[in-house]
Amino acid sequence: MQEFVLYLHGKGGSAAESAHYRPLFPGSVVIGLDYRSESPWEAGAEIFDAVSRLRADAASVTLIANSIGAYFAMQAGIDAMIRKAYFISPVVDLERLILDRMAQANVTEAELKACGTIPTAFGDDLDWTYLCYVREHPVRWNAPTEILYGSSDSLTSYETMAAFAEAHGARLTVLEGGEHWFHTPGQMAFLDRWITIGCCD
């Protein structure tokens, strides 16, 4: 049976990004999932279905997930089907991120509850149903996991990332000066080495 690697993009990304990882997994079939949903409950269902189909025909499934894609994966209930996960700048505390965005927009919880949805100047709508779902569905994740984090990540603090890694038995690698979006030649070279080393463990 074939070994598969599934790539989940972050916000604004696409499945085409999976092509970058094919040389890093020469013995596997590397594919990307272009999930369409933006809510964790809908995206989670898409991801669960995709992994279930892969797992039916695969010797193993390795996961690479970026940013919010990692959060959606952790909400999908797929950890028992994953051999190993590589999380790149994962969103691990979405409630904290939403509350930070609310503070930036000067929106209180009472206002958000009353309005339901509030547009913001930075492009993401604040949504009461979304916030409630995140609170009611804490992350549960047990697959062996490697985390790559940039010390200049503007979405998640090091303390939050380190606490998540410790709580979930994940190995955390920090690129000093790295950003949330790994994209420069130096950052991508570091990312490639990180995956290559992790693959050999």
Helices and strands as residue ranges (DSSP letters): E 2-8, G 15-24, E 29-33, H 40-57, E 58-66, H 68-74, G 79-81, E 84-88, H 94-104, H 109-115, E 117-118, E 126-127, H 128-136, E 145-150, H 158-167, E 171-175, H 185-199
